[in-house]
Amino acid sequence: MQTYTHPFAPILDANTRILFLGSFPSIASFEQAFYYAHPRNAFWPIMESIFGEILEFNEAKRLFCLEKGIGLWDVIGSCERSNSSDTNLKNCIPNDFQKLLKDYPNIKALGFTGKKSHDLFQKYFKDLEVEKVLLPSTSPAHAAMKKEEKAKFYKGFLDKFLTV
């Protein structure tokens, strides 16, 4: 096992109204220094299908998020692991969500992009007063649900907190 520290900053600004939270970046995300970078992760294809946009480059994805009021971050700031699997995360140290939610008061809801991120958040921050929604994992490891089915959950979440 090797210790890893989160390699990039959250994507958010004063206009961010929802924050999607993963557990910790995959090895592919580390290599590309961006969220949901594994080529088979469904997060970006789901966003493209909901908003009718093509997001080919990381900078376009970042600007898209800021324009739409969407933030991206991960629950864990550092951990030990030997591969990208969420089941492999050990000795996790969370990011500081008390400070983040204080610094960004327009964030009204957290959307967890998988069970591990939700469970870790609940372990460390269950008392934080913010709406929390568990969404289907966009990871290629969660192949039991089709992308189109996952997109319905994401669209429902976005519709509730943003104007899509």
N, C-alpha and C positions, 0 to 999 in steps of 0.2 A: 504493500500500500504506500502511496505517496500522498503528501499533503499538498493541496491546491488552494489558492486564494482566487476569489472571483476576479476575472481578468478585465472586465469593462464596467463602465458606469451605467446606472439606470437610465432609461430613456423616459424623461418626463420634464414638464415645466409647470408654470403657474396655472396653465389652462387644463392640465390633466385632470380628468374626471373619473376614469377607471384605470386600474392597474392590474395587468395580467402578471401572474406570478408563477414561475416555474420553480423547480427545486434547486438545481445547480446546472451550469452549462455543460453540455455534452463535450466530448473531445472534439467533435466537428465544430462546435460553437467556439471552443477555445482557439482552434486553428484559424477560423475566420473572424474572430473577435466580434461576434454578433449573435443575437438571440435566435434560437430555433434554426440553426444553420445546417443541421443534418439534412441531406437532400430528400429524405423520405419523411421528414417531419411535416405534418399537415398544417401547422399554424399559419404560415404565409399563404398557402393555397386557399385556406378557409377565409382569411381576410380578403384575398383577391376576389373570391366568389361572392362574398357578402357585399363588398363595396364596388364591384365591377371595375377593379383597377388591376393593372399588371405592375408588380413591384419586383424588378429584376436585380436591383443593386441595394446594398446595405444602406447607403445614404438616402435612397428613395424610400426605403422602409422606415428609416428613422424620421424623415420629414413627414411621411404619411401618418405615423403615430402622433406626432406633435400636432399636426393639422386637425386630426380627428379627436383629440383629447384622450388619447390612449397612451398609457405608460407601460413599460416593460421592466421587470426586474426579477430577481430570484430570491427565495427565502433565505438560502444559505450563502454566507459570505466566505466561509472556508470550511474545508473538510478533508478527510482522507478518502481515497478511492483507488481502485486499480483498473476500472473501466467506466463506461458511460452510464451503466445501469443505475437507476435510482435505488435499487435494493443493495447496492454496493457502497452507499454513502455512510461513512463512519465518523465519529467525533465531530459532529457538525456544530459550527458556530454561526448563529443567525445574523443577518443584516439587522440594522437598527430601525425597526418599523415605528417605534414610538416617536423617534426624531423625524423620520420621513413624513409621517402623517401630520405631525405638528408643522413641519416646514411647508407642506403641500396640502392645505386644508380643503382644497376643491376636490380632492379624491373622495368619491362617495362610495366606491365599491371595489372589492378585490375579487378578481376572477382567477381561480387556481386552475392551471392547465394540466392538472393531474392530481391523483390522490396523495402522492408523496409530498408535494408542496403544501397541500391543504393540511395534511396531518402534522407536518413539521411546524407550520405556522400556528396551528392549534396548540401544539406542545409548548411553544415559547410565548405566544401572544394571544391566547384565547380570550383574555379580558379586554383587548382593544376594541373600542366601540367604532366599528366600521362594518358595513355589510360585506359578508363573505359568501362567495358562490363557488362551489366545486363544479368544474366543467370536465368533460371527457378529455383524457390525455390526447395530445396531438402527436405523441411519440410514435415512431414506427413499431415500437414494442407493443402498443395497444392496437392491434389489428382486428380485434373482435368487432369493432364498430366501424362502419364505412365513413369515409370523409364527409360525405353528404349528410349523413345522420349527425355527425359531430357538429357540422356547420349550423344545423338547426338550433342546437344548444347555445352556440356562440352568438348567433343572430338574436336569439331571445334575450341573452344577457346584454348585448349591445343595445338592443331596442329599449330595454328597461332603463338604461342609464345614459344613453347617448341618443342623438337624432341621427339615425343611419339613412 
